[in-house]
Amino acid sequence: MNKKNFPIFISLFIVSLFFTAVFYFGYRNLRANYGYYMASSFNHGEIKEELSNEDVEKLKSIEDIDLVGKMSLNPDNGKLADDLVVINYQDEAINKMREYSRLVEGRFAEKEDEIVLSESLVKKNKLKIGDKVELDLGKRFLDGEEIGPTSANTDREKFESQGLKSFTLVGVYGDVYNKYSKLSFALGLQDKMTTFRTFVKFHSFEEAYKNRDKIQNKINNTLGKNVNLEFS
């Protein structure tokens, strides 16, 4: 190489390296933001009214719909050592919808004796994927009155155990701990639920949204009642 051209080559190399780094980190940041958004917006729409498990099965017959999933509205109370744990539940269809999630390790529960725990709880108890975890399930009481699983944890409450349940740890979730309410969170699997939110995913969001009135009528006719489909 001509010595006179060497400084030009070095300059071009440095500029090229700079823009490569900019594009790489920009792409990484874009992917991270997209994944974060999709973790929260995993569905295409939600049926706002309360449905039964039988209603959900009927919805699966509609050809435009790919998946119909349920997320429980009745979490359980649990304790792991001294930590109060709120155990939420989703079904297999929600597992499939959540291609993007805040899982940092492992997977979602695929059986009812499997569980996902928040990262801080796993680290505190020195757990790892595949470990057996025994949660003490029960009810919480404050001044003799039962309180809900998501109520803030106070020193005055009493936890009444209803028995231990053994789970296999299959996933670790990006830290879900509320330091103000002193609650940790867990996620299990349930296919049959009493009360739940109903989410749908279409084969094509664009086509479904374009034909939303037609699909809304199909849903109402299939269920035999009027419900409201709210698109994401």
C-alpha positions as CSV (number, residue, x, y, z in Angstrom):
1,M,0.0,0.0,0.0
2,N,1.2,3.5,-0.8
3,K,2.4,5.2,2.4
4,K,0.6,8.4,1.3
5,N,-2.7,6.4,1.3
6,F,-2.2,4.8,4.6
7,P,-3.7,7.6,6.8
8,I,-6.7,7.7,4.5
9,F,-7.2,4.0,4.9
10,I,-6.9,4.3,8.7
11,S,-9.4,7.1,8.7
12,L,-11.9,5.2,6.6
13,F,-11.5,2.1,8.8
14,I,-12.2,4.1,12.0
15,V,-15.2,5.8,10.4
16,S,-16.5,2.4,9.3
17,L,-16.0,0.9,12.7
18,F,-17.8,3.8,14.3
19,F,-20.9,3.5,12.1
20,T,-20.9,-0.3,12.5
21,A,-21.0,0.1,16.3
22,V,-23.7,2.8,16.1
23,F,-25.9,0.5,13.9
24,Y,-25.2,-2.5,16.0
25,F,-26.2,-0.9,19.3
26,G,-29.1,0.9,17.6
27,Y,-30.4,-2.5,16.3
28,R,-29.9,-4.1,19.8
29,N,-31.8,-1.2,21.4
30,L,-34.6,-1.4,18.8
31,R,-35.0,-5.2,19.3
32,A,-35.0,-4.7,23.1
33,N,-37.7,-2.0,22.9
34,Y,-39.8,-4.2,20.5
35,G,-39.5,-7.2,22.8
36,Y,-40.5,-5.1,25.8
37,Y,-43.5,-3.8,24.0
38,M,-44.5,-7.3,22.7
39,A,-44.2,-8.7,26.2
40,S,-47.0,-6.5,27.3
41,S,-49.0,-6.5,24.0
42,F,-48.9,-10.2,23.3
43,N,-52.5,-10.5,22.2
44,H,-54.5,-9.1,19.3
45,G,-57.7,-8.4,21.3
46,E,-59.6,-9.1,24.5
47,I,-63.2,-10.1,25.1
48,K,-64.2,-7.6,27.8
49,E,-67.2,-9.5,29.2
50,E,-66.8,-12.5,31.6
51,L,-66.9,-15.8,29.8
52,S,-67.1,-19.4,30.9
53,N,-64.7,-22.2,30.0
54,E,-67.4,-23.5,27.6
55,D,-67.6,-20.1,25.9
56,V,-63.9,-20.2,25.3
57,E,-64.1,-23.6,23.6
58,K,-66.8,-22.2,21.3
59,L,-64.6,-19.3,20.2
60,K,-61.9,-21.7,19.1
61,S,-64.3,-22.8,16.3
62,I,-64.1,-19.4,14.6
63,E,-61.8,-19.8,11.6
64,D,-60.3,-16.2,11.9
65,I,-59.0,-16.9,15.4
66,D,-55.7,-18.7,15.9
67,L,-55.7,-18.8,19.7
68,V,-58.0,-18.1,22.6
69,G,-56.3,-17.8,26.0
70,K,-57.2,-17.2,29.6
71,M,-55.5,-15.4,32.5
72,S,-56.9,-16.1,35.9
73,L,-58.5,-13.3,38.0
74,N,-58.1,-15.4,41.2
75,P,-54.5,-15.6,42.2
76,D,-53.5,-17.8,45.1
77,N,-51.8,-16.9,48.4
78,G,-48.5,-18.7,49.0
79,K,-45.5,-18.5,51.2
80,L,-41.9,-19.5,50.4
81,A,-40.0,-19.4,53.7
82,D,-40.8,-15.9,55.0
83,D,-41.9,-14.4,51.7
84,L,-45.5,-13.9,50.7
85,V,-46.0,-15.0,47.1
86,V,-48.9,-14.1,44.8
87,I,-49.5,-17.0,42.4
88,N,-51.0,-16.0,39.1
89,Y,-52.2,-18.5,36.4
90,Q,-52.4,-18.6,32.6
91,D,-53.3,-21.4,30.2
92,E,-51.5,-23.2,27.4
93,A,-52.8,-20.7,24.8
94,I,-51.4,-17.7,26.6
95,N,-48.1,-19.6,26.8
96,K,-48.1,-19.8,23.0
97,M,-49.1,-16.1,22.6
98,R,-46.3,-14.9,24.7
99,E,-43.4,-15.5,22.3
100,Y,-41.9,-12.3,23.8
101,S,-41.9,-12.1,27.6
102,R,-39.7,-11.1,30.5
103,L,-38.5,-14.6,31.2
104,V,-34.8,-14.5,31.8
105,E,-34.3,-18.2,32.1
106,G,-36.4,-21.4,31.3
107,R,-39.9,-21.4,30.1
108,F,-43.6,-21.1,31.2
109,A,-45.3,-23.8,33.1
110,E,-46.7,-26.6,30.9
111,K,-48.1,-28.7,33.8
112,E,-50.0,-27.7,36.9
113,D,-47.1,-28.9,39.1
114,E,-44.6,-26.5,37.4
115,I,-44.0,-22.9,38.3
116,V,-42.2,-19.7,37.3
117,L,-40.8,-17.5,40.1
118,S,-39.5,-14.0,40.1
119,E,-35.8,-13.5,39.9
120,S,-35.2,-12.0,43.3
121,L,-37.0,-14.9,45.0
122,V,-35.0,-17.4,43.1
123,K,-31.7,-15.7,44.0
124,K,-32.7,-15.2,47.7
125,N,-33.5,-18.9,48.1
126,K,-30.5,-20.1,45.9
127,L,-32.8,-22.0,43.5
128,K,-32.1,-23.2,40.0
129,I,-34.2,-24.5,37.1
130,G,-35.4,-28.1,37.9
131,D,-35.4,-27.6,41.7
132,K,-38.4,-28.8,43.7
133,V,-40.2,-25.9,45.4
134,E,-42.7,-26.3,48.2
135,L,-45.1,-23.4,48.6
136,D,-47.3,-23.1,51.6
137,L,-50.8,-22.3,50.2
138,G,-53.4,-20.6,52.4
139,K,-55.4,-17.5,53.2
140,R,-54.4,-14.1,54.7
141,F,-56.3,-12.4,57.5
142,L,-56.1,-8.9,59.0
143,D,-58.0,-8.2,62.2
144,G,-60.1,-11.4,61.6
145,E,-61.1,-10.4,58.0
146,E,-59.8,-12.2,55.0
147,I,-57.7,-10.0,52.7
148,G,-56.9,-10.6,49.0
149,P,-53.6,-12.0,47.7
150,T,-52.4,-8.7,46.3
151,S,-53.1,-6.7,49.5
152,A,-50.0,-5.0,51.0
153,N,-48.1,-7.2,53.4
154,T,-48.2,-5.9,57.0
155,D,-46.8,-7.1,60.3
156,R,-50.3,-7.3,61.8
157,E,-51.7,-9.9,59.4
158,K,-52.0,-13.6,59.9
159,F,-51.4,-16.4,57.3
160,E,-53.5,-19.5,57.7
161,S,-51.9,-22.5,56.0
162,Q,-54.1,-24.9,54.0
163,G,-51.3,-27.2,53.1
164,L,-48.1,-27.5,51.1
165,K,-47.9,-28.0,47.3
166,S,-44.8,-29.1,45.5
167,F,-43.8,-27.5,42.2
168,T,-40.9,-27.9,39.8
169,L,-39.2,-24.6,39.0
170,V,-39.2,-24.3,35.2
171,G,-38.7,-20.5,34.6
172,V,-37.3,-17.4,36.1
173,Y,-39.2,-14.1,35.4
174,G,-37.5,-10.7,35.2
175,D,-37.8,-9.4,38.7
176,V,-41.5,-9.0,39.8
177,Y,-41.3,-7.8,43.4
178,N,-43.3,-4.9,44.9
179,K,-41.1,-3.5,47.6
180,Y,-43.9,-1.3,48.9
181,S,-46.4,-4.2,49.3
182,K,-43.6,-6.7,50.1
183,L,-45.0,-9.3,47.7
184,S,-43.3,-11.6,45.3
185,F,-45.0,-13.1,42.3
186,A,-45.2,-16.6,40.7
187,L,-46.9,-17.9,37.6
188,G,-48.4,-21.3,37.1
189,L,-50.6,-23.1,34.6
190,Q,-54.4,-23.7,34.8
191,D,-56.6,-24.9,32.0
192,K,-59.9,-24.7,33.9
193,M,-60.5,-21.4,35.7
194,T,-63.5,-19.9,37.5
195,T,-63.0,-16.3,36.6
196,F,-60.5,-15.0,34.0
197,R,-59.7,-12.5,31.3
198,T,-60.1,-13.8,27.7
199,F,-57.6,-12.9,25.0
200,V,-57.6,-13.7,21.3
201,K,-54.9,-13.9,18.7
202,F,-55.9,-13.9,15.0
203,H,-54.1,-15.6,12.1
204,S,-53.7,-12.1,10.7
205,F,-54.1,-9.0,12.9
206,E,-54.4,-6.7,9.8
207,E,-57.1,-8.8,8.2
208,A,-59.0,-9.2,11.4
209,Y,-59.0,-5.5,12.2
210,K,-60.1,-4.6,8.6
211,N,-63.0,-7.1,9.0
212,R,-63.6,-6.3,12.7
213,D,-67.4,-5.8,12.4
214,K,-67.8,-9.1,10.6
215,I,-65.7,-10.9,13.2
216,Q,-67.6,-9.3,16.0
217,N,-70.8,-10.6,14.6
218,K,-69.3,-14.1,14.2
219,I,-68.3,-14.0,17.9
220,N,-71.7,-12.9,19.0
221,N,-73.5,-15.5,16.9
222,T,-71.1,-18.3,18.1
223,L,-71.6,-17.4,21.8
224,G,-75.3,-16.7,21.4
225,K,-74.9,-13.3,23.2
226,N,-73.5,-9.9,22.6
227,V,-69.9,-9.3,23.9
228,N,-67.4,-6.6,23.2
229,L,-64.1,-7.5,21.3
230,E,-61.5,-4.8,22.0
231,F,-58.5,-4.8,19.7
232,S,-55.1,-4.3,21.1
